[in-house]
């Protein structure tokens, strides 16, 4: 029997809270990038990608996995593959952000960036699942996989749409809520479509190699806390940026920005 909530609602709530906080800080950094140019803009985008990839996506997955267990099976994690899944999330989210913010705003930028970010969320999840070692074989229902992918793609695009279309703190909060909901919904949709069957060549008493969840959970938790604190301090202490959007060459209002969807020559 598969258990997704071994600690009740504790792990889902903490996982969603961390994802929201990571999205909030990451999208704030992305907002700074929007009103910067050159190396400064690139630096903000790198910070945004790293925060979104690690805190909003990767950490959410593994905090939620604290509540995952399989009856009579020992779970271990392949550390290199686990770390690689986090790096992949950062890289793909970075590509999505660069795509959406390094060009003039429009449907191509929003859709392209949202699709790329959504694919990063899905790919990170299944790579993280592939890092699990147990006395059994995992199987994923294609219907749940397709649904999870659709949720990630649509919600990631909506989050990016809010971030580009609206201005102010409310827009960032809304985008962060959508992003956190996307990651969590995609995660549990995919997990509910997973099944485990006993492997004939791996009886239950066969030792399983790899790290336990707690072996890298505490270092991850401490490192993530330091990361979010440092990036928050950078956001607070950095000089106020010029509030003119280089893509539109005008100062933004605090309402919807129709230029996001206006074709430009």
C-alpha positions in Angstrom: 0.0 0.0 0.0 1.2 3.5 -0.9 0.9 6.3 1.7 1.2 9.9 0.5 0.3 11.6 3.8 2.3 9.7 6.4 2.4 12.8 8.6 -1.1 14.0 7.8 -1.4 17.5 6.4 1.8 18.7 7.9 4.1 17.9 5.0 1.7 19.2 2.3 1.2 22.5 4.1 4.9 23.1 4.7 5.7 22.1 1.2 3.2 24.5 -0.3 4.3 27.3 2.1 8.0 26.8 1.0 6.9 26.8 -2.6 4.9 30.0 -2.2 7.8 31.7 -0.4 10.3 30.6 -3.1 7.9 31.8 -5.8 7.4 35.2 -4.0 11.1 35.9 -3.7 11.9 34.5 -7.1 9.3 36.5 -8.9 10.4 39.6 -7.0 13.9 39.1 -8.3 12.4 38.6 -11.8 10.5 41.8 -11.4 13.8 43.6 -10.7 15.3 42.1 -13.8 12.5 43.6 -15.8 13.5 47.1 -15.0 17.3 46.5 -15.3 19.6 46.1 -18.3 22.8 44.3 -19.2 24.7 42.4 -16.6 22.4 43.6 -13.8 19.4 42.2 -15.6 21.2 38.9 -16.2 22.2 38.7 -12.5 18.6 39.2 -11.3 17.3 36.6 -13.7 19.9 34.1 -12.4 18.8 34.8 -8.9 15.2 34.4 -9.9 15.8 31.1 -11.7 17.9 29.7 -8.8 15.2 30.6 -6.2 12.3 29.3 -8.2 14.1 26.1 -9.3 15.3 25.2 -5.8 12.7 26.6 -3.3 9.5 26.8 -5.4 9.9 23.5 -7.2 12.7 21.2 -6.0 12.3 21.7 -2.3 8.5 21.5 -2.5 8.8 18.1 -4.1 11.1 16.6 -1.5 9.4 18.1 1.5 6.1 16.5 0.2 8.0 13.3 -0.3 8.6 13.1 3.5 5.0 11.9 3.7 5.5 9.2 1.1 6.0 5.6 2.0 5.4 2.1 0.6 4.2 -0.6 2.9 7.0 -3.1 3.9 9.5 -1.3 1.6 12.7 0.6 2.4 13.1 3.9 0.5 16.4 5.3 -0.4 17.5 8.1 -2.8 20.2 8.3 -5.4 22.0 11.5 -4.3 23.6 12.5 -7.6 20.3 12.0 -9.5 18.5 14.0 -6.8 20.9 16.9 -7.0 20.8 16.7 -10.8 17.0 17.1 -10.7 17.4 20.3 -8.7 20.0 21.7 -11.1 17.7 20.8 -14.1 14.8 22.7 -12.5 17.0 25.8 -12.1 18.3 25.5 -15.7 14.9 25.0 -17.3 13.2 27.8 -15.3 16.1 30.0 -16.2 15.6 29.4 -19.9 11.8 30.1 -19.4 12.5 33.4 -17.6 15.1 34.5 -20.2 12.7 33.7 -23.0 9.9 35.7 -21.5 11.9 38.7 -20.3 14.7 39.2 -22.8 12.2 40.0 -25.6 9.5 42.5 -26.2 6.4 41.5 -24.2 3.7 39.6 -26.1 1.9 36.3 -26.4 5.0 34.5 -27.8 7.0 35.6 -24.7 4.3 34.6 -22.2 3.4 31.3 -23.8 6.9 30.3 -24.6 8.2 31.1 -21.1 5.3 29.4 -19.4 5.6 26.2 -21.4 9.3 26.0 -20.8 8.8 26.6 -17.0 6.0 24.0 -16.9 8.1 21.4 -18.6 10.8 22.1 -16.0 8.4 21.4 -13.2 7.2 18.1 -14.7 10.7 17.0 -15.7 12.1 17.7 -12.2 9.3 15.7 -10.6 9.8 12.5 -12.6 13.6 12.8 -12.4 13.2 13.1 -8.6 10.9 10.0 -8.6 13.5 8.1 -10.7 16.1 8.8 -7.9 14.1 6.6 -5.5 15.5 3.2 -4.7 13.2 0.5 -3.2 12.4 -3.2 -3.3 9.9 -2.8 -6.1 9.2 -1.2 -9.4 7.3 2.1 -9.9 4.8 2.5 -12.7 3.1 5.8 -13.8 -0.3 5.9 -15.3 -0.1 7.9 -18.5 -3.4 9.6 -17.9 -2.2 11.1 -14.6 1.1 12.0 -16.2 -0.7 13.9 -19.0 -3.0 15.6 -16.5 -0.1 16.6 -14.3 1.8 18.0 -17.3 -1.2 20.0 -18.4 -1.7 21.5 -15.0 2.0 22.5 -14.8 2.0 24.1 -18.3 -1.3 26.0 -17.8 -0.6 27.2 -14.3 3.1 28.2 -15.0 1.8 30.2 -18.0 -0.8 31.9 -15.8 1.8 32.7 -13.2 4.0 34.3 -15.8 1.0 36.1 -17.3 0.2 37.7 -13.9 3.9 38.7 -13.4 4.0 40.4 -16.9 0.5 41.7 -17.2 0.0 43.3 -13.8 2.1 45.6 -11.6 2.7 45.8 -7.9 2.9 43.5 -4.9 -0.6 42.1 -5.5 0.4 40.8 -8.9 3.5 39.1 -7.4 1.4 37.5 -4.6 -1.2 36.2 -7.1 1.5 34.9 -9.4 3.2 33.2 -6.4 0.0 31.6 -5.3 -0.7 30.3 -8.8 2.9 29.0 -9.1 2.8 27.2 -5.7 -0.6 25.7 -6.5 0.7 24.5 -9.9 3.7 22.8 -8.4 1.7 21.2 -5.6 -1.2 20.1 -7.8 1.1 18.7 -10.4 3.0 16.8 -7.7 0.1 15.1 -6.1 -1.7 14.4 -9.4 1.4 12.6 -10.6 1.8 10.8 -7.3 -1.8 9.5 -7.3 -1.1 8.0 -10.7 1.9 6.0 -9.4 1.8 2.3 -8.4 4.4 0.0 -7.1 4.8 -3.7 -7.8 7.2 -6.2 -6.2 10.2 -7.0 -8.3 10.9 -10.8 -8.3 14.6 -10.2 -8.3 14.4 -7.8 -5.3 12.8 -9.5 -2.3 11.8 -7.3 0.6 14.9 -8.4 2.6 17.3 -7.2 -0.1 19.4 -4.2 1.1 18.7 -0.9 -0.7 21.5 1.4 -1.4 21.3 5.2 -1.3 20.7 8.0 1.2 17.7 8.2 3.5 15.4 11.2 3.2 16.8 12.7 6.4 20.4 12.3 5.2 20.0 15.2 2.9 16.8 16.8 4.1 18.4 18.7 7.0 21.3 20.0 4.9 18.7 21.0 2.2 16.5 22.7 4.8 19.4 24.7 6.3 20.9 25.6 2.9 17.5 26.6 1.6 16.8 28.8 4.6 20.2 30.6 4.1 19.5 31.0 0.4 16.1 32.6 0.8 17.5 34.9 3.6 20.4 36.0 1.4 18.3 36.7 -1.6 15.7 38.5 0.5 18.5 40.7 1.9 19.8 41.4 -1.6 16.2 42.5 -2.7 15.8 44.7 0.4 19.3 46.3 0.3 19.6 46.8 -3.5 19.0 50.4 -4.8 15.6 51.1 -6.1 15.6 50.4 -9.8 14.5 52.8 -12.5 10.8 51.9 -12.9 10.9 52.2 -16.7 10.4 48.9 -18.5 13.2 48.7 -21.2 10.8 46.6 -23.3 8.2 49.3 -23.5 10.4 52.4 -22.8 7.8 53.8 -20.3 7.0 53.7 -16.7 4.6 51.0 -15.7 1.2 51.7 -14.1 -0.2 49.7 -11.2 -2.9 48.3 -13.4 -3.1 45.9 -16.3 -0.5 46.6 -19.0 -2.1 46.2 -22.5 1.3 46.4 -24.2 2.0 42.9 -23.1 -0.4 41.7 -25.9 0.2 44.4 -28.4 2.1 43.4 -31.5 5.1 45.7 -32.2 6.9 46.2 -35.5 
